[in-house]
Amino acid sequence: MKEDPRVEGIRAAYDAARFDERTDDERGFAGRFEEFKPLFKENVPLNLRIAVIGRRRARFALAIAAIVAMSFFPLVILLNAGDEDAAEKVFNGMVIFAVIVVGVAFTRRPVEEDPTRKLVIGAVLERFGCRVEPLDVPKMRMNHASPITPGIARLEPSPHVVVGSFEGRLPFTAFRVTAWRKEGKSRVVSFRGWHLVIDLPFAFSGTTVVNARSARYKLSPGKPLRTVSLEDPEFARHLAAQSDDQVEARVILAPDVIRHVASSAARLDRGEGGLMLGFSGSQAHVWLPSDESALSDWRPLHPPKLIEDLHEAFAELAEMRAFLRDIDVIAESEGFRAQAARNAR
């Protein structure tokens, strides 16, 4: 079989590409990137085939959309004839057909995965003491255990999650998620980014939530929460806090934590979902907005873009670590140790 003429051009682009180390976290990664180059070049034909499959699936999705659109004509005819039961059956069948066909068509097969991705992302995660694990049912439940969530009609987690611990003390699980909310008859993105679930060695006595003022959020049912007033104008400009335990909330929102959270909320505002934090039971939850990077996207046919995605992946993980440090500050503070001791009685 004749080789795709683009193969040599992409391989030459990898020969010319260099990973420029921009931060302390990236120090030494340029050498690792050079080690991966032979694998990148070897898998160029595979990734070209995967790209072709992706384009075919996109065309297939358009065809399904066209079929579903055409099925609205008999639906309208039945409704005009007053046969609502038949119209409902047509509508339900149409939805089930579209969901099944699209679900089957868009399920990635193992042969469609670039094996280099796992190695490269694993090398990036190692720098932060993390690893990737498959999503399972217990982990999926964590997404619904948060006392604050995006305003959602549907939550779509990535099939893999990042797990690790901060300084060997605070185990955490990070989900890459996209949340959708209903707006009229349409769905719009209400959040795109990471949901960090941090396990703590103690339990909160109450529930405290913090949200960017731009965030579309939903609170879990339970005790009514009251506004927490904090004398910090920067915090008040970008964030709001609510709790059913005002004393505990003020211990959680220590001055150094407030400063970092306020500056992050301004920087991370994506317009489609802002920063959110929740503290309840023995867990802390952080909903961290972020754009796609190599952790969620993979562009092996464009070496310069792939390198930029890797830089963004380092930045994403550094942002996660900064919030884990905030939670660690709370956990290690004398005020919270005393509060946790009282909760344990």
ROMARLUM-651918 format. One record per residue (C-alpha): residue number from 1; residue in one letter; y, x, z. Coordinates in pm, whole numbers, m for minus. Example, Ala and Ser with C-alpha at 12.3 -4.5 7.8 and 13.67 -1.06 7.14 Angstrom:
REM ROMARLUM-651918
lopa->1 | vogu->a | py->m450 | px->1230 | pz->780 $
lopa->2 | vogu->s | py->m106 | px->1367 | pz->714 $
This chain:
REM ROMARLUM-651918
lopa->1 | vogu->m | py->0 | px->0 | pz->0 $
lopa->2 | vogu->k | py->342 | px->130 | pz->m94 $
lopa->3 | vogu->e | py->553 | px->225 | pz->207 $
lopa->4 | vogu->d | py->875 | px->32 | pz->269 $
lopa->5 | vogu->p | py->1161 | px->245 | pz->129 $
lopa->6 | vogu->r | py->1360 | px->183 | pz->449 $
lopa->7 | vogu->v | py->1110 | px->372 | pz->664 $
lopa->8 | vogu->e | py->1232 | px->723 | pz->586 $
lopa->9 | vogu->g | py->1595 | px->622 | pz->627 $
lopa->10 | vogu->i | py->1531 | px->482 | pz->977 $
lopa->11 | vogu->r | py->1324 | px->787 | pz->1071 $
lopa->12 | vogu->a | py->1608 | px->1012 | pz->956 $
lopa->13 | vogu->a | py->1847 | px->808 | pz->1171 $
lopa->14 | vogu->y | py->1625 | px->880 | pz->1473 $
lopa->15 | vogu->d | py->1628 | px->1252 | pz->1391 $
lopa->16 | vogu->a | py->2009 | px->1243 | pz->1396 $
lopa->17 | vogu->a | py->2043 | px->1017 | pz->1704 $
lopa->18 | vogu->r | py->2127 | px->1168 | pz->2042 $
lopa->19 | vogu->f | py->2134 | px->998 | pz->2381 $
lopa->20 | vogu->d | py->2467 | px->1098 | pz->2539 $
lopa->21 | vogu->e | py->2444 | px->1101 | pz->2917 $
lopa->22 | vogu->r | py->2745 | px->911 | pz->3050 $
lopa->23 | vogu->t | py->2665 | px->854 | pz->3418 $
lopa->24 | vogu->d | py->2481 | px->1026 | pz->3701 $
lopa->25 | vogu->d | py->2199 | px->772 | pz->3664 $
lopa->26 | vogu->e | py->2148 | px->885 | pz->3304 $
lopa->27 | vogu->r | py->2139 | px->1257 | pz->3384 $
lopa->28 | vogu->g | py->1827 | px->1409 | pz->3225 $
lopa->29 | vogu->f | py->1745 | px->1099 | pz->3019 $
lopa->30 | vogu->a | py->1852 | px->1268 | pz->2694 $
lopa->31 | vogu->g | py->1541 | px->1484 | pz->2721 $
lopa->32 | vogu->r | py->1322 | px->1181 | pz->2779 $
lopa->33 | vogu->f | py->1473 | px->1012 | pz->2473 $
lopa->34 | vogu->e | py->1381 | px->1314 | pz->2260 $
lopa->35 | vogu->e | py->1023 | px->1285 | pz->2388 $
lopa->36 | vogu->f | py->1010 | px->924 | pz->2270 $
lopa->37 | vogu->k | py->1141 | px->997 | pz->1920 $
lopa->38 | vogu->p | py->798 | px->1067 | pz->1762 $
lopa->39 | vogu->l | py->678 | px->726 | pz->1887 $
lopa->40 | vogu->f | py->991 | px->552 | pz->1761 $
lopa->41 | vogu->k | py->941 | px->707 | pz->1418 $
lopa->42 | vogu->e | py->569 | px->630 | pz->1412 $
lopa->43 | vogu->n | py->631 | px->262 | pz->1488 $
lopa->44 | vogu->v | py->905 | px->204 | pz->1228 $
lopa->45 | vogu->p | py->660 | px->32 | pz->984 $
lopa->46 | vogu->l | py->531 | px->m191 | pz->1266 $
lopa->47 | vogu->n | py->884 | px->m293 | pz->1366 $
lopa->48 | vogu->l | py->974 | px->m367 | pz->1006 $
lopa->49 | vogu->r | py->675 | px->m604 | pz->989 $
lopa->50 | vogu->i | py->780 | px->m764 | pz->1319 $
lopa->51 | vogu->a | py->1129 | px->m817 | pz->1174 $
lopa->52 | vogu->v | py->978 | px->m991 | pz->871 $
lopa->53 | vogu->i | py->776 | px->m1220 | pz->1101 $
lopa->54 | vogu->g | py->1093 | px->m1301 | pz->1294 $
lopa->55 | vogu->r | py->1276 | px->m1404 | pz->978 $
lopa->56 | vogu->r | py->980 | px->m1620 | pz->873 $
lopa->57 | vogu->r | py->986 | px->m1792 | pz->1211 $
lopa->58 | vogu->a | py->1358 | px->m1854 | pz->1181 $
lopa->59 | vogu->r | py->1301 | px->m2024 | pz->843 $
lopa->60 | vogu->f | py->1013 | px->m2221 | pz->994 $
lopa->61 | vogu->a | py->1239 | px->m2338 | pz->1279 $
lopa->62 | vogu->l | py->1495 | px->m2460 | pz->1024 $
lopa->63 | vogu->a | py->1221 | px->m2649 | pz->839 $
lopa->64 | vogu->i | py->1107 | px->m2817 | pz->1161 $
lopa->65 | vogu->a | py->1468 | px->m2907 | pz->1240 $
lopa->66 | vogu->a | py->1498 | px->m3064 | pz->894 $
lopa->67 | vogu->i | py->1178 | px->m3267 | pz->945 $
lopa->68 | vogu->v | py->1296 | px->m3389 | pz->1285 $
lopa->69 | vogu->a | py->1636 | px->m3480 | pz->1138 $
lopa->70 | vogu->m | py->1472 | px->m3681 | pz->859 $
lopa->71 | vogu->s | py->1259 | px->m3869 | pz->1112 $
lopa->72 | vogu->f | py->1576 | px->m4022 | pz->1252 $
lopa->73 | vogu->f | py->1599 | px->m4248 | pz->947 $
lopa->74 | vogu->p | py->1287 | px->m4456 | pz->1033 $
lopa->75 | vogu->l | py->1404 | px->m4450 | pz->1396 $
lopa->76 | vogu->v | py->1737 | px->m4607 | pz->1298 $
lopa->77 | vogu->i | py->1561 | px->m4864 | pz->1076 $
lopa->78 | vogu->l | py->1333 | px->m4968 | pz->1364 $
lopa->79 | vogu->l | py->1625 | px->m4996 | pz->1603 $
lopa->80 | vogu->n | py->1820 | px->m5209 | pz->1355 $
lopa->81 | vogu->a | py->1513 | px->m5431 | pz->1321 $
lopa->82 | vogu->g | py->1508 | px->m5475 | pz->1697 $
lopa->83 | vogu->d | py->1168 | px->m5308 | pz->1745 $
lopa->84 | vogu->e | py->1265 | px->m5086 | pz->2041 $
lopa->85 | vogu->d | py->904 | px->m5017 | pz->2148 $
lopa->86 | vogu->a | py->814 | px->m4876 | pz->1806 $
lopa->87 | vogu->a | py->1138 | px->m4680 | pz->1797 $
lopa->88 | vogu->e | py->1057 | px->m4527 | pz->2137 $
lopa->89 | vogu->k | py->708 | px->m4429 | pz->2019 $
lopa->90 | vogu->v | py->852 | px->m4266 | pz->1705 $
lopa->91 | vogu->f | py->1107 | px->m4078 | pz->1912 $
lopa->92 | vogu->n | py->853 | px->m3956 | pz->2171 $
lopa->93 | vogu->g | py->610 | px->m3851 | pz->1898 $
lopa->94 | vogu->m | py->884 | px->m3665 | pz->1717 $
lopa->95 | vogu->v | py->981 | px->m3473 | pz->2031 $
lopa->96 | vogu->i | py->620 | px->m3387 | pz->2121 $
lopa->97 | vogu->f | py->550 | px->m3271 | pz->1764 $
lopa->98 | vogu->a | py->857 | px->m3047 | pz->1757 $
lopa->99 | vogu->v | py->786 | px->m2895 | pz->2100 $
lopa->100 | vogu->i | py->419 | px->m2820 | pz->2024 $
lopa->101 | vogu->v | py->475 | px->m2678 | pz->1676 $
lopa->102 | vogu->v | py->775 | px->m2466 | pz->1771 $
lopa->103 | vogu->g | py->603 | px->m2346 | pz->2091 $
lopa->104 | vogu->v | py->295 | px->m2231 | pz->1902 $
lopa->105 | vogu->a | py->497 | px->m2074 | pz->1622 $
lopa->106 | vogu->f | py->728 | px->m1878 | pz->1850 $
lopa->107 | vogu->t | py->466 | px->m1744 | pz->2092 $
lopa->108 | vogu->r | py->461 | px->m1371 | pz->2034 $
lopa->109 | vogu->r | py->122 | px->m1211 | pz->1972 $
lopa->110 | vogu->p | py->25 | px->m875 | pz->2126 $
lopa->111 | vogu->v | py->25 | px->m719 | pz->1778 $
lopa->112 | vogu->e | py->393 | px->m811 | pz->1748 $
lopa->113 | vogu->e | py->500 | px->m599 | pz->2044 $
lopa->114 | vogu->d | py->642 | px->m251 | pz->1994 $
lopa->115 | vogu->p | py->435 | px->m35 | pz->2235 $
lopa->116 | vogu->t | py->727 | px->209 | pz->2267 $
lopa->117 | vogu->r | py->939 | px->m55 | pz->2437 $
lopa->118 | vogu->k | py->720 | px->m68 | pz->2748 $
lopa->119 | vogu->l | py->731 | px->312 | pz->2780 $
lopa->120 | vogu->v | py->1107 | px->346 | pz->2731 $
lopa->121 | vogu->i | py->1204 | px->55 | pz->2956 $
lopa->122 | vogu->g | py->957 | px->183 | pz->3215 $
lopa->123 | vogu->a | py->1131 | px->523 | pz->3207 $
lopa->124 | vogu->v | py->1471 | px->358 | pz->3263 $
lopa->125 | vogu->l | py->1339 | px->143 | pz->3549 $
lopa->126 | vogu->e | py->1180 | px->446 | pz->3717 $
lopa->127 | vogu->r | py->1529 | px->588 | pz->3767 $
lopa->128 | vogu->f | py->1602 | px->293 | pz->3995 $
lopa->129 | vogu->g | py->1262 | px->273 | pz->4167 $
lopa->130 | vogu->c | py->1164 | px->m40 | pz->3972 $
lopa->131 | vogu->r | py->884 | px->m157 | pz->3748 $
lopa->132 | vogu->v | py->801 | px->m456 | pz->3527 $
lopa->133 | vogu->e | py->545 | px->m721 | pz->3618 $
lopa->134 | vogu->p | py->437 | px->m1038 | pz->3436 $
lopa->135 | vogu->l | py->586 | px->m1369 | pz->3542 $
lopa->136 | vogu->d | py->346 | px->m1586 | pz->3743 $
lopa->137 | vogu->v | py->366 | px->m1919 | pz->3925 $
lopa->138 | vogu->p | py->463 | px->m1780 | pz->4271 $
lopa->139 | vogu->k | py->745 | px->m1581 | pz->4112 $
lopa->140 | vogu->m | py->862 | px->m1884 | pz->3912 $
lopa->141 | vogu->r | py->898 | px->m2077 | pz->4237 $
lopa->142 | vogu->m | py->1146 | px->m1816 | pz->4361 $
lopa->143 | vogu->n | py->1394 | px->m1935 | pz->4099 $
lopa->144 | vogu->h | py->1399 | px->m2277 | pz->4267 $
lopa->145 | vogu->a | py->1411 | px->m2148 | pz->4626 $
lopa->146 | vogu->s | py->1776 | px->m2043 | pz->4601 $
lopa->147 | vogu->p | py->2024 | px->m2260 | pz->4796 $
lopa->148 | vogu->i | py->2255 | px->m2233 | pz->4494 $
lopa->149 | vogu->t | py->2152 | px->m2241 | pz->4128 $
lopa->150 | vogu->p | py->2335 | px->m2280 | pz->3797 $
lopa->151 | vogu->g | py->2412 | px->m2639 | pz->3698 $
lopa->152 | vogu->i | py->2095 | px->m2682 | pz->3496 $
lopa->153 | vogu->a | py->1900 | px->m2920 | pz->3283 $
lopa->154 | vogu->r | py->1656 | px->m2641 | pz->3206 $
lopa->155 | vogu->l | py->1595 | px->m2287 | pz->3332 $
lopa->156 | vogu->e | py->1425 | px->m2038 | pz->3101 $
lopa->157 | vogu->p | py->1299 | px->m1719 | pz->3270 $
lopa->158 | vogu->s | py->1187 | px->m1413 | pz->3078 $
lopa->159 | vogu->p | py->806 | px->m1367 | pz->3062 $
lopa->160 | vogu->h | py->845 | px->m1045 | pz->3265 $
lopa->161 | vogu->v | py->1028 | px->m966 | pz->3588 $
lopa->162 | vogu->v | py->1164 | px->m648 | pz->3742 $
lopa->163 | vogu->v | py->1038 | px->m567 | pz->4091 $
lopa->164 | vogu->g | py->1127 | px->m287 | pz->4332 $
lopa->165 | vogu->s | py->1292 | px->m214 | pz->4665 $
lopa->166 | vogu->f | py->1628 | px->m80 | pz->4776 $
lopa->167 | vogu->e | py->1595 | px->251 | pz->4960 $
lopa->168 | vogu->g | py->1236 | px->152 | pz->5042 $
lopa->169 | vogu->r | py->1363 | px->m122 | pz->5276 $
lopa->170 | vogu->l | py->1453 | px->m437 | pz->5084 $
lopa->171 | vogu->p | py->1190 | px->m563 | pz->4838 $
lopa->172 | vogu->f | py->1336 | px->m762 | pz->4551 $
lopa->173 | vogu->t | py->1240 | px->m945 | pz->4234 $
lopa->174 | vogu->a | py->1483 | px->m977 | pz->3943 $
lopa->175 | vogu->f | py->1445 | px->m1250 | pz->3681 $
lopa->176 | vogu->r | py->1620 | px->m1245 | pz->3345 $
lopa->177 | vogu->v | py->1716 | px->m1611 | pz->3297 $
lopa->178 | vogu->t | py->1908 | px->m1846 | pz->3073 $
lopa->179 | vogu->a | py->2010 | px->m2180 | pz->3222 $
lopa->180 | vogu->w | py->2121 | px->m2484 | pz->3025 $
lopa->181 | vogu->r | py->2316 | px->m2789 | pz->3135 $
lopa->182 | vogu->k | py->2369 | px->m3125 | pz->2970 $
lopa->183 | vogu->e | py->2705 | px->m3199 | pz->2819 $
lopa->184 | vogu->g | py->2696 | px->m3543 | pz->2664 $
lopa->185 | vogu->k | py->2398 | px->m3547 | pz->2430 $
lopa->186 | vogu->s | py->2398 | px->m3170 | pz->2388 $
lopa->187 | vogu->r | py->2288 | px->m2873 | pz->2598 $
lopa->188 | vogu->v | py->2513 | px->m2574 | pz->2660 $
lopa->189 | vogu->v | py->2444 | px->m2244 | pz->2835 $
lopa->190 | vogu->s | py->2553 | px->m2263 | pz->3200 $
lopa->191 | vogu->f | py->2429 | px->m1917 | pz->3300 $
lopa->192 | vogu->r | py->2286 | px->m1608 | pz->3132 $
lopa->193 | vogu->g | py->2191 | px->m1301 | pz->3333 $
lopa->194 | vogu->w | py->1981 | px->m1199 | pz->3633 $
lopa->195 | vogu->h | py->1858 | px->m1380 | pz->3941 $
lopa->196 | vogu->l | py->1780 | px->m1135 | pz->4221 $
lopa->197 | vogu->v | py->1562 | px->m1256 | pz->4508 $
lopa->198 | vogu->i | py->1579 | px->m1013 | pz->4802 $
lopa->199 | vogu->d | py->1331 | px->m1037 | pz->5092 $
lopa->200 | vogu->l | py->1479 | px->m961 | pz->5434 $
lopa->201 | vogu->p | py->1322 | px->m849 | pz->5762 $
lopa->202 | vogu->f | py->1492 | px->m1138 | pz->5946 $
lopa->203 | vogu->a | py->1588 | px->m1501 | pz->5889 $
lopa->204 | vogu->f | py->1930 | px->m1660 | pz->5858 $
lopa->205 | vogu->s | py->1998 | px->m1940 | pz->6104 $
lopa->206 | vogu->g | py->2190 | px->m2141 | pz->5845 $
lopa->207 | vogu->t | py->2272 | px->m2155 | pz->5475 $
lopa->208 | vogu->t | py->2567 | px->m1978 | pz->5318 $
lopa->209 | vogu->v | py->2661 | px->m1981 | pz->4950 $
lopa->210 | vogu->v | py->2930 | px->m1801 | pz->4752 $
lopa->211 | vogu->n | py->3027 | px->m1887 | pz->4396 $
lopa->212 | vogu->a | py->3277 | px->m1769 | pz->4139 $
lopa->213 | vogu->r | py->3532 | px->m2042 | pz->4078 $
lopa->214 | vogu->s | py->3430 | px->m2042 | pz->3711 $
lopa->215 | vogu->a | py->3062 | px->m2101 | pz->3794 $
lopa->216 | vogu->r | py->2891 | px->m2431 | pz->3716 $
lopa->217 | vogu->y | py->2653 | px->m2459 | pz->4009 $
lopa->218 | vogu->k | py->2424 | px->m2695 | pz->4198 $
lopa->219 | vogu->l | py->2343 | px->m2683 | pz->4571 $
lopa->220 | vogu->s | py->1998 | px->m2754 | pz->4707 $
lopa->221 | vogu->p | py->1973 | px->m3072 | pz->4917 $
lopa->222 | vogu->g | py->1993 | px->m3019 | pz->5291 $
lopa->223 | vogu->k | py->2262 | px->m2985 | pz->5553 $
lopa->224 | vogu->p | py->2617 | px->m3049 | pz->5428 $
lopa->225 | vogu->l | py->2808 | px->m2724 | pz->5377 $
lopa->226 | vogu->r | py->3169 | px->m2676 | pz->5478 $
lopa->227 | vogu->t | py->3426 | px->m2443 | pz->5323 $
lopa->228 | vogu->v | py->3451 | px->m2100 | pz->5480 $
lopa->229 | vogu->s | py->3813 | px->m1986 | pz->5494 $
lopa->230 | vogu->l | py->3853 | px->m1610 | pz->5459 $
lopa->231 | vogu->e | py->4183 | px->m1427 | pz->5487 $
lopa->232 | vogu->d | py->4143 | px->m1226 | pz->5171 $
lopa->233 | vogu->p | py->4364 | px->m1335 | pz->4877 $
lopa->234 | vogu->e | py->4154 | px->m1149 | pz->4615 $
lopa->235 | vogu->f | py->3837 | px->m1322 | pz->4734 $
lopa->236 | vogu->a | py->4008 | px->m1663 | pz->4740 $
lopa->237 | vogu->r | py->4143 | px->m1607 | pz->4388 $
lopa->238 | vogu->h | py->3799 | px->m1558 | pz->4233 $
lopa->239 | vogu->l | py->3544 | px->m1703 | pz->4478 $
lopa->240 | vogu->a | py->3468 | px->m1986 | pz->4717 $
lopa->241 | vogu->a | py->3232 | px->m1979 | pz->5016 $
lopa->242 | vogu->q | py->3051 | px->m2264 | pz->5193 $
lopa->243 | vogu->s | py->2819 | px->m2266 | pz->5493 $
lopa->244 | vogu->d | py->2668 | px->m2481 | pz->5765 $
lopa->245 | vogu->d | py->2709 | px->m2192 | pz->6011 $
lopa->246 | vogu->q | py->3066 | px->m2064 | pz->6009 $
lopa->247 | vogu->v | py->2998 | px->m1779 | pz->6253 $
lopa->248 | vogu->e | py->2701 | px->m1648 | pz->6054 $
lopa->249 | vogu->a | py->2895 | px->m1681 | pz->5729 $
lopa->250 | vogu->r | py->3170 | px->m1453 | pz->5859 $
lopa->251 | vogu->v | py->2912 | px->m1195 | pz->5967 $
lopa->252 | vogu->i | py->2756 | px->m1206 | pz->5619 $
lopa->253 | vogu->l | py->3093 | px->m1178 | pz->5446 $
lopa->254 | vogu->a | py->3204 | px->m854 | pz->5609 $
lopa->255 | vogu->p | py->3525 | px->m694 | pz->5470 $
lopa->256 | vogu->d | py->3351 | px->m428 | pz->5257 $
lopa->257 | vogu->v | py->3109 | px->m688 | pz->5116 $
lopa->258 | vogu->i | py->3401 | px->m921 | pz->5036 $
lopa->259 | vogu->r | py->3586 | px->m646 | pz->4849 $
lopa->260 | vogu->h | py->3290 | px->m559 | pz->4626 $
lopa->261 | vogu->v | py->3193 | px->m921 | pz->4557 $
lopa->262 | vogu->a | py->3553 | px->m1018 | pz->4472 $
lopa->263 | vogu->s | py->3601 | px->m729 | pz->4228 $
lopa->264 | vogu->s | py->3261 | px->m798 | pz->4070 $
lopa->265 | vogu->a | py->3334 | px->m1169 | pz->4027 $
lopa->266 | vogu->a | py->3646 | px->m1089 | pz->3824 $
lopa->267 | vogu->r | py->3468 | px->m830 | pz->3611 $
lopa->268 | vogu->l | py->3153 | px->m1035 | pz->3547 $
lopa->269 | vogu->d | py->3313 | px->m1365 | pz->3452 $
lopa->270 | vogu->r | py->3146 | px->m1455 | pz->3121 $
lopa->271 | vogu->g | py->3299 | px->m1801 | pz->3083 $
lopa->272 | vogu->e | py->2949 | px->m1953 | pz->3064 $
lopa->273 | vogu->g | py->2837 | px->m1884 | pz->3419 $
lopa->274 | vogu->g | py->2989 | px->m1684 | pz->3703 $
lopa->275 | vogu->l | py->2859 | px->m1485 | pz->3998 $
lopa->276 | vogu->m | py->2673 | px->m1679 | pz->4270 $
lopa->277 | vogu->l | py->2513 | px->m1573 | pz->4600 $
lopa->278 | vogu->g | py->2295 | px->m1767 | pz->4841 $
lopa->279 | vogu->f | py->2166 | px->m1678 | pz->5188 $
lopa->280 | vogu->s | py->1897 | px->m1893 | pz->5348 $
lopa->281 | vogu->g | py->1571 | px->m1845 | pz->5537 $
lopa->282 | vogu->s | py->1454 | px->m1486 | pz->5500 $
lopa->283 | vogu->q | py->1597 | px->m1435 | pz->5150 $
lopa->284 | vogu->a | py->1921 | px->m1347 | pz->4980 $
lopa->285 | vogu->h | py->1980 | px->m1464 | pz->4622 $
lopa->286 | vogu->v | py->2219 | px->m1311 | pz->4370 $
lopa->287 | vogu->w | py->2289 | px->m1475 | pz->4032 $
lopa->288 | vogu->l | py->2437 | px->m1189 | pz->3833 $
lopa->289 | vogu->p | py->2587 | px->m1269 | pz->3489 $
lopa->290 | vogu->s | py->2513 | px->m1013 | pz->3217 $
lopa->291 | vogu->d | py->2493 | px->m980 | pz->2842 $
lopa->292 | vogu->e | py->2174 | px->m875 | pz->2667 $
lopa->293 | vogu->s | py->2067 | px->m511 | pz->2678 $
lopa->294 | vogu->a | py->1745 | px->m321 | pz->2611 $
lopa->295 | vogu->l | py->1603 | px->m490 | pz->2922 $
lopa->296 | vogu->s | py->1612 | px->m824 | pz->2739 $
lopa->297 | vogu->d | py->1674 | px->m726 | pz->2377 $
lopa->298 | vogu->w | py->1511 | px->m457 | pz->2165 $
lopa->299 | vogu->r | py->1651 | px->m318 | pz->1838 $
lopa->300 | vogu->p | py->1425 | px->m24 | pz->1737 $
lopa->301 | vogu->l | py->1529 | px->m40 | pz->1369 $
lopa->302 | vogu->h | py->1888 | px->56 | pz->1457 $
lopa->303 | vogu->p | py->1884 | px->382 | pz->1662 $
lopa->304 | vogu->p | py->2260 | px->379 | pz->1748 $
lopa->305 | vogu->k | py->2238 | px->15 | pz->1866 $
lopa->306 | vogu->l | py->1921 | px->92 | pz->2060 $
lopa->307 | vogu->i | py->2098 | px->377 | pz->2239 $
lopa->308 | vogu->e | py->2392 | px->148 | pz->2327 $
lopa->309 | vogu->d | py->2145 | px->m110 | pz->2462 $
lopa->310 | vogu->l | py->1989 | px->159 | pz->2680 $
lopa->311 | vogu->h | py->2332 | px->251 | pz->2818 $
lopa->312 | vogu->e | py->2387 | px->m116 | pz->2898 $
lopa->313 | vogu->a | py->2044 | px->m133 | pz->3066 $
lopa->314 | vogu->f | py->2145 | px->156 | pz->3294 $
lopa->315 | vogu->a | py->2471 | px->m27 | pz->3370 $
lopa->316 | vogu->e | py->2284 | px->m353 | pz->3446 $
lopa->317 | vogu->l | py->2050 | px->m181 | pz->3689 $
lopa->318 | vogu->a | py->2340 | px->2 | pz->3854 $
lopa->319 | vogu->e | py->2513 | px->m335 | pz->3902 $
lopa->320 | vogu->m | py->2197 | px->m476 | pz->4061 $
lopa->321 | vogu->r | py->2177 | px->m176 | pz->4293 $
lopa->322 | vogu->a | py->2538 | px->m229 | pz->4403 $
lopa->323 | vogu->f | py->2460 | px->m585 | pz->4511 $
lopa->324 | vogu->l | py->2142 | px->m471 | pz->4683 $
lopa->325 | vogu->r | py->2359 | px->m222 | pz->4870 $
lopa->326 | vogu->d | py->2581 | px->m512 | pz->4982 $
lopa->327 | vogu->i | py->2277 | px->m697 | pz->5117 $
lopa->328 | vogu->d | py->2165 | px->m376 | pz->5288 $
lopa->329 | vogu->v | py->2508 | px->m342 | pz->5450 $
lopa->330 | vogu->i | py->2468 | px->m694 | pz->5587 $
lopa->331 | vogu->a | py->2112 | px->m627 | pz->5708 $
lopa->332 | vogu->e | py->2206 | px->m299 | pz->5877 $
lopa->333 | vogu->s | py->2532 | px->m413 | pz->6038 $
lopa->334 | vogu->e | py->2538 | px->m435 | pz->6418 $
lopa->335 | vogu->g | py->2687 | px->m784 | pz->6401 $
lopa->336 | vogu->f | py->2405 | px->m914 | pz->6189 $
lopa->337 | vogu->r | py->2138 | px->m736 | pz->6392 $
lopa->338 | vogu->a | py->2266 | px->m923 | pz->6695 $
lopa->339 | vogu->q | py->2276 | px->m1249 | pz->6498 $
lopa->340 | vogu->a | py->1919 | px->m1193 | pz->6371 $
lopa->341 | vogu->a | py->1801 | px->m1123 | pz->6724 $
lopa->342 | vogu->r | py->1946 | px->m1455 | pz->6839 $
lopa->343 | vogu->n | py->1778 | px->m1633 | pz->6544 $
lopa->344 | vogu->a | py->1442 | px->m1486 | pz->6647 $
lopa->345 | vogu->r | py->1458 | px->m1630 | pz->6997 $
